[in-house]
């Protein structure tokens, strides 16, 4: 609230940051999903 001035550059920076964070989480989830076929020995190496 208050007197916030609209800054399109800031909006873009925030959107890019959110997209990068989402991409990182998706990549992490993909690695975890592929771990479903790992055995105990694979995880301890």
C-alpha distance matrix in Angstrom:
0.0 3.8 6.6 7.0 10.6 12.2 14.9 17.5 19.4 16.6 16.2 20.0 20.3 18.0 20.1 23.3 22.5 21.7 25.0 26.9 25.9 26.9 30.1 31.0 30.6 32.7 35.4 35.4 35.9 38.6 40.5 40.2 41.5 44.5 45.2 46.5 49.9 50.2 52.8 52.7 54.8 52.3 49.5 51.5 52.6
3.8 0.0 3.8 5.9 9.5 12.1 14.8 17.9 19.7 17.2 17.5 21.3 21.4 19.7 22.1 25.1 24.3 24.1 27.3 29.1 28.3 29.6 32.7 33.4 33.3 35.6 38.0 38.2 38.9 41.5 43.3 43.2 44.6 47.5 48.2 49.6 52.9 53.1 55.8 55.6 57.5 55.1 52.2 54.1 55.1
6.6 3.8 0.0 3.8 6.4 9.6 12.4 15.7 17.5 15.6 16.2 19.8 20.2 19.1 21.5 24.3 24.0 24.2 27.1 28.9 28.6 30.0 32.8 33.7 34.0 36.1 38.4 38.9 39.7 42.2 43.9 44.2 45.6 48.2 49.2 50.7 53.9 54.1 56.9 56.9 58.6 56.0 53.2 55.2 56.0
7.0 5.9 3.8 0.0 3.8 6.4 8.9 12.2 13.9 11.9 12.4 16.0 16.5 15.4 17.8 20.5 20.4 20.6 23.5 25.3 25.1 26.5 29.2 30.2 30.7 32.7 34.9 35.5 36.4 38.8 40.6 41.0 42.3 44.9 45.9 47.6 50.7 50.9 53.8 53.9 55.6 52.8 50.1 52.2 52.8
10.6 9.5 6.4 3.8 0.0 3.8 6.2 9.7 11.6 10.4 11.3 14.5 15.4 15.1 17.2 19.7 20.1 20.8 23.2 25.0 25.5 26.8 29.1 30.4 31.3 33.0 35.0 36.0 37.1 39.1 41.0 41.7 43.0 45.3 46.6 48.4 51.3 51.6 54.6 54.9 56.4 53.5 51.0 53.1 53.4
12.2 12.1 9.6 6.4 3.8 0.0 3.8 6.4 9.1 8.4 8.3 11.4 13.0 12.9 14.4 17.0 17.9 18.4 20.4 22.5 23.3 24.3 26.5 28.1 29.0 30.4 32.5 33.8 34.7 36.5 38.6 39.5 40.5 42.8 44.3 46.0 48.9 49.4 52.5 53.0 54.5 51.4 49.1 51.4 51.7
14.9 14.8 12.4 8.9 6.2 3.8 0.0 3.8 5.5 5.4 6.5 8.9 10.1 10.9 12.6 14.5 15.6 16.8 18.6 20.3 21.4 22.8 24.6 26.1 27.4 28.9 30.6 32.0 33.3 34.9 36.8 37.9 39.1 41.1 42.7 44.6 47.3 47.7 50.9 51.4 52.6 49.5 47.3 49.5 49.5
17.5 17.9 15.7 12.2 9.7 6.4 3.8 0.0 3.8 5.4 4.9 6.2 8.6 9.8 10.4 12.2 14.2 15.2 16.3 18.3 19.9 20.9 22.3 24.3 25.8 26.7 28.5 30.3 31.4 32.7 34.8 36.1 37.0 39.0 40.8 42.7 45.3 45.8 49.1 49.9 51.0 47.8 45.8 48.2 48.1
19.4 19.7 17.5 13.9 11.6 9.1 5.5 3.8 0.0 3.8 5.4 5.1 6.2 8.6 9.8 10.5 12.3 14.2 15.2 16.5 18.4 19.9 20.9 22.5 24.4 25.6 26.9 28.7 30.2 31.4 33.2 34.8 35.9 37.6 39.3 41.5 43.9 44.2 47.5 48.1 49.1 45.8 43.8 46.0 45.7
16.6 17.2 15.6 11.9 10.4 8.4 5.4 5.4 3.8 0.0 3.8 5.4 5.0 6.1 8.5 9.8 10.5 12.2 14.1 15.3 16.4 18.2 19.8 21.1 22.6 24.2 25.7 27.1 28.6 30.2 31.8 33.1 34.5 36.4 37.8 39.9 42.6 42.7 45.8 46.3 47.4 44.3 42.1 44.2 44.2
16.2 17.5 16.2 12.4 11.3 8.3 6.5 4.9 5.4 3.8 0.0 3.8 5.5 5.2 6.1 8.6 9.9 10.6 12.2 14.3 15.4 16.4 18.3 20.0 21.2 22.5 24.3 25.9 26.9 28.5 30.5 31.7 32.7 34.8 36.4 38.3 41.0 41.4 44.7 45.3 46.6 43.5 41.4 43.8 43.8
20.0 21.3 19.8 16.0 14.5 11.4 8.9 6.2 5.1 5.4 3.8 0.0 3.8 5.4 5.0 6.1 8.5 9.8 10.4 12.2 14.2 15.2 16.3 18.3 20.0 20.9 22.4 24.3 25.6 26.7 28.7 30.2 31.2 33.0 34.8 36.8 39.3 39.7 43.1 43.9 45.0 41.7 39.8 42.3 42.1
20.3 21.4 20.2 16.5 15.4 13.0 10.1 8.6 6.2 5.0 5.5 3.8 0.0 3.8 5.4 5.1 6.1 8.6 9.8 10.5 12.3 14.2 15.3 16.5 18.5 19.9 21.1 22.7 24.4 25.7 27.2 28.8 30.2 31.8 33.3 35.6 38.1 38.2 41.4 42.0 43.0 39.7 37.7 39.9 39.7
18.0 19.7 19.1 15.4 15.1 12.9 10.9 9.8 8.6 6.1 5.2 5.4 3.8 0.0 3.8 5.5 5.1 6.1 8.6 9.9 10.6 12.2 14.2 15.4 16.6 18.3 20.0 21.2 22.6 24.3 26.0 27.1 28.5 30.5 31.9 33.9 36.6 36.8 40.0 40.5 41.8 38.7 36.4 38.7 38.9
20.1 22.1 21.5 17.8 17.2 14.4 12.6 10.4 9.8 8.5 6.1 5.0 5.4 3.8 0.0 3.8 5.4 5.1 6.1 8.6 9.9 10.5 12.2 14.2 15.4 16.4 18.3 20.0 21.0 22.4 24.5 25.7 26.6 28.7 30.4 32.3 34.9 35.4 38.8 39.6 40.9 37.7 35.7 38.3 38.4
23.3 25.1 24.3 20.5 19.7 17.0 14.5 12.2 10.5 9.8 8.6 6.1 5.1 5.5 3.8 0.0 3.8 5.4 5.0 6.1 8.6 9.8 10.4 12.3 14.3 15.2 16.4 18.4 19.9 20.9 22.7 24.4 25.5 27.1 28.9 31.0 33.4 33.8 37.1 38.0 39.0 35.6 33.8 36.3 36.0
22.5 24.3 24.0 20.4 20.1 17.9 15.6 14.2 12.3 10.5 9.9 8.5 6.1 5.1 5.4 3.8 0.0 3.8 5.4 5.1 6.2 8.6 9.9 10.6 12.5 14.3 15.4 16.7 18.4 20.0 21.4 22.8 24.3 26.1 27.4 29.7 32.2 32.3 35.4 36.0 37.0 33.9 31.7 34.0 34.0
21.7 24.1 24.2 20.6 20.8 18.4 16.8 15.2 14.2 12.2 10.6 9.8 8.6 6.1 5.1 5.4 3.8 0.0 3.8 5.5 5.1 6.1 8.6 9.9 10.7 12.3 14.3 15.4 16.5 18.3 20.2 21.1 22.4 24.6 25.9 27.8 30.6 31.0 34.1 34.8 36.2 33.1 31.0 33.5 33.8
25.0 27.3 27.1 23.5 23.2 20.4 18.6 16.3 15.2 14.1 12.2 10.4 9.8 8.6 6.1 5.0 5.4 3.8 0.0 3.8 5.4 5.1 6.1 8.6 9.9 10.5 12.2 14.2 15.2 16.4 18.5 19.9 20.8 22.6 24.5 26.4 28.9 29.5 32.9 33.9 35.1 31.8 30.0 32.8 32.8
26.9 29.1 28.9 25.3 25.0 22.5 20.3 18.3 16.5 15.3 14.3 12.2 10.5 9.9 8.6 6.1 5.1 5.5 3.8 0.0 3.8 5.4 5.0 6.2 8.7 9.8 10.5 12.4 14.2 15.3 16.7 18.5 19.9 21.3 22.9 25.3 27.6 27.7 31.0 31.9 32.8 29.5 27.7 30.2 30.0
25.9 28.3 28.6 25.1 25.5 23.3 21.4 19.9 18.4 16.4 15.4 14.2 12.3 10.6 9.9 8.6 6.2 5.1 5.4 3.8 0.0 3.8 5.4 5.1 6.3 8.7 10.0 10.7 12.4 14.3 15.6 16.7 18.4 20.3 21.4 23.6 26.3 26.3 29.4 30.0 31.3 28.2 26.0 28.5 28.7
26.9 29.6 30.0 26.5 26.8 24.3 22.8 20.9 19.9 18.2 16.4 15.2 14.2 12.2 10.5 9.8 8.6 6.1 5.1 5.4 3.8 0.0 3.8 5.4 5.1 6.2 8.7 9.9 10.5 12.3 14.4 15.3 16.3 18.5 20.1 21.8 24.6 25.1 28.4 29.3 30.9 27.7 25.7 28.6 29.0
30.1 32.7 32.8 29.2 29.1 26.5 24.6 22.3 20.9 19.8 18.3 16.3 15.3 14.2 12.2 10.4 9.9 8.6 6.1 5.0 5.4 3.8 0.0 3.8 5.4 5.1 6.2 8.6 9.8 10.5 12.5 14.3 15.1 16.7 18.6 20.7 23.0 23.5 27.0 28.2 29.3 25.9 24.3 27.3 27.2
31.0 33.4 33.7 30.2 30.4 28.1 26.1 24.3 22.5 21.1 20.0 18.3 16.5 15.4 14.2 12.3 10.6 9.9 8.6 6.2 5.1 5.4 3.8 0.0 3.8 5.4 5.2 6.2 8.6 9.9 10.8 12.5 14.2 15.6 16.9 19.4 21.7 21.7 24.9 25.7 26.8 23.5 21.6 24.3 24.2
30.6 33.3 34.0 30.7 31.3 29.0 27.4 25.8 24.4 22.6 21.2 20.0 18.5 16.6 15.4 14.3 12.5 10.7 9.9 8.7 6.3 5.1 5.4 3.8 0.0 3.8 5.4 5.0 6.1 8.6 9.9 10.5 12.1 14.3 15.3 17.4 20.2 20.4 23.5 24.3 25.8 22.8 20.7 23.6 24.1
32.7 35.6 36.1 32.7 33.0 30.4 28.9 26.7 25.6 24.2 22.5 20.9 19.9 18.3 16.4 15.2 14.3 12.3 10.5 9.8 8.7 6.2 5.1 5.4 3.8 0.0 3.8 5.4 5.0 6.1 8.7 9.8 10.3 12.4 14.3 16.0 18.6 19.3 22.8 24.1 25.6 22.4 20.8 24.1 24.4
35.4 38.0 38.4 34.9 35.0 32.5 30.6 28.5 26.9 25.7 24.3 22.4 21.1 20.0 18.3 16.4 15.4 14.3 12.2 10.5 10.0 8.7 6.2 5.2 5.4 3.8 0.0 3.8 5.4 5.0 6.4 8.7 9.8 10.8 12.6 15.0 17.1 17.5 20.9 22.3 23.3 19.9 18.5 21.6 21.5
35.4 38.2 38.9 35.5 36.0 33.8 32.0 30.3 28.7 27.1 25.9 24.3 22.7 21.2 20.0 18.4 16.7 15.4 14.2 12.4 10.7 9.9 8.6 6.2 5.0 5.4 3.8 0.0 3.8 5.4 5.2 6.3 8.6 10.1 10.8 13.3 15.8 15.6 18.8 19.7 21.0 17.9 15.9 18.9 19.3
35.9 38.9 39.7 36.4 37.1 34.7 33.3 31.4 30.2 28.6 26.9 25.6 24.4 22.6 21.0 19.9 18.4 16.5 15.2 14.2 12.4 10.5 9.8 8.6 6.1 5.0 5.4 3.8 0.0 3.8 5.4 5.0 6.0 8.6 9.8 11.3 14.3 14.9 18.1 19.4 21.2 18.2 16.5 19.9 20.6
38.6 41.5 42.2 38.8 39.1 36.5 34.9 32.7 31.4 30.2 28.5 26.7 25.7 24.3 22.4 20.9 20.0 18.3 16.4 15.3 14.3 12.3 10.5 9.9 8.6 6.1 5.0 5.4 3.8 0.0 3.8 5.4 5.0 6.3 8.7 10.5 12.6 13.6 17.2 19.1 20.5 17.2 16.2 19.7 19.9
40.5 43.3 43.9 40.6 41.0 38.6 36.8 34.8 33.2 31.8 30.5 28.7 27.2 26.0 24.5 22.7 21.4 20.2 18.5 16.7 15.6 14.4 12.5 10.8 9.9 8.7 6.4 5.2 5.4 3.8 0.0 3.8 5.4 5.2 6.4 9.3 11.1 11.1 14.6 16.1 17.2 13.8 12.7 16.1 16.2
40.2 43.2 44.2 41.0 41.7 39.5 37.9 36.1 34.8 33.1 31.7 30.2 28.8 27.1 25.7 24.4 22.8 21.1 19.9 18.5 16.7 15.3 14.3 12.5 10.5 9.8 8.7 6.3 5.0 5.4 3.8 0.0 3.8 5.4 5.0 7.2 10.0 10.0 13.2 14.4 16.3 13.4 11.7 15.3 16.3
41.5 44.6 45.6 42.3 43.0 40.5 39.1 37.0 35.9 34.5 32.7 31.2 30.2 28.5 26.6 25.5 24.3 22.4 20.8 19.9 18.4 16.3 15.1 14.2 12.1 10.3 9.8 8.6 6.0 5.0 5.4 3.8 0.0 3.8 5.3 5.7 8.6 10.1 13.4 15.5 17.5 14.7 13.8 17.5 18.4
44.5 47.5 48.2 44.9 45.3 42.8 41.1 39.0 37.6 36.4 34.8 33.0 31.8 30.5 28.7 27.1 26.1 24.6 22.6 21.3 20.3 18.5 16.7 15.6 14.3 12.4 10.8 10.1 8.6 6.3 5.2 5.4 3.8 0.0 3.8 5.3 6.4 7.8 11.5 14.0 15.3 12.2 12.1 15.9 16.2
45.2 48.2 49.2 45.9 46.6 44.3 42.7 40.8 39.3 37.8 36.4 34.8 33.3 31.9 30.4 28.9 27.4 25.9 24.5 22.9 21.4 20.1 18.6 16.9 15.3 14.3 12.6 10.8 9.8 8.7 6.4 5.0 5.3 3.8 0.0 3.8 5.3 5.1 8.6 10.5 12.2 9.4 8.7 12.5 13.4
46.5 49.6 50.7 47.6 48.4 46.0 44.6 42.7 41.5 39.9 38.3 36.8 35.6 33.9 32.3 31.0 29.7 27.8 26.4 25.3 23.6 21.8 20.7 19.4 17.4 16.0 15.0 13.3 11.3 10.5 9.3 7.2 5.7 5.3 3.8 0.0 3.8 5.6 8.4 10.8 13.2 11.1 10.8 14.5 15.9
49.9 52.9 53.9 50.7 51.3 48.9 47.3 45.3 43.9 42.6 41.0 39.3 38.1 36.6 34.9 33.4 32.2 30.6 28.9 27.6 26.3 24.6 23.0 21.7 20.2 18.6 17.1 15.8 14.3 12.6 11.1 10.0 8.6 6.4 5.3 3.8 0.0 3.8 6.6 10.0 11.5 9.5 10.5 14.0 14.8
50.2 53.1 54.1 50.9 51.6 49.4 47.7 45.8 44.2 42.7 41.4 39.7 38.2 36.8 35.4 33.8 32.3 31.0 29.5 27.7 26.3 25.1 23.5 21.7 20.4 19.3 17.5 15.6 14.9 13.6 11.1 10.0 10.1 7.8 5.1 5.6 3.8 0.0 3.8 6.8 8.0 5.8 6.8 10.2 11.1
52.8 55.8 56.9 53.8 54.6 52.5 50.9 49.1 47.5 45.8 44.7 43.1 41.4 40.0 38.8 37.1 35.4 34.1 32.9 31.0 29.4 28.4 27.0 24.9 23.5 22.8 20.9 18.8 18.1 17.2 14.6 13.2 13.4 11.5 8.6 8.4 6.6 3.8 0.0 3.8 5.4 5.2 6.6 9.0 10.4
52.7 55.6 56.9 53.9 54.9 53.0 51.4 49.9 48.1 46.3 45.3 43.9 42.0 40.5 39.6 38.0 36.0 34.8 33.9 31.9 30.0 29.3 28.2 25.7 24.3 24.1 22.3 19.7 19.4 19.1 16.1 14.4 15.5 14.0 10.5 10.8 10.0 6.8 3.8 0.0 3.8 5.4 5.3 6.4 8.9
54.8 57.5 58.6 55.6 56.4 54.5 52.6 51.0 49.1 47.4 46.6 45.0 43.0 41.8 40.9 39.0 37.0 36.2 35.1 32.8 31.3 30.9 29.3 26.8 25.8 25.6 23.3 21.0 21.2 20.5 17.2 16.3 17.5 15.3 12.2 13.2 11.5 8.0 5.4 3.8 0.0 3.8 5.4 5.2 6.4
52.3 55.1 56.0 52.8 53.5 51.4 49.5 47.8 45.8 44.3 43.5 41.7 39.7 38.7 37.7 35.6 33.9 33.1 31.8 29.5 28.2 27.7 25.9 23.5 22.8 22.4 19.9 17.9 18.2 17.2 13.8 13.4 14.7 12.2 9.4 11.1 9.5 5.8 5.2 5.4 3.8 0.0 3.8 5.6 5.5
49.5 52.2 53.2 50.1 51.0 49.1 47.3 45.8 43.8 42.1 41.4 39.8 37.7 36.4 35.7 33.8 31.7 31.0 30.0 27.7 26.0 25.7 24.3 21.6 20.7 20.8 18.5 15.9 16.5 16.2 12.7 11.7 13.8 12.1 8.7 10.8 10.5 6.8 6.6 5.3 5.4 3.8 0.0 3.8 5.6
51.5 54.1 55.2 52.2 53.1 51.4 49.5 48.2 46.0 44.2 43.8 42.3 39.9 38.7 38.3 36.3 34.0 33.5 32.8 30.2 28.5 28.6 27.3 24.3 23.6 24.1 21.6 18.9 19.9 19.7 16.1 15.3 17.5 15.9 12.5 14.5 14.0 10.2 9.0 6.4 5.2 5.6 3.8 0.0 3.8
52.6 55.1 56.0 52.8 53.4 51.7 49.5 48.1 45.7 44.2 43.8 42.1 39.7 38.9 38.4 36.0 34.0 33.8 32.8 30.0 28.7 29.0 27.2 24.2 24.1 24.4 21.5 19.3 20.6 19.9 16.2 16.3 18.4 16.2 13.4 15.9 14.8 11.1 10.4 8.9 6.4 5.5 5.6 3.8 0.0
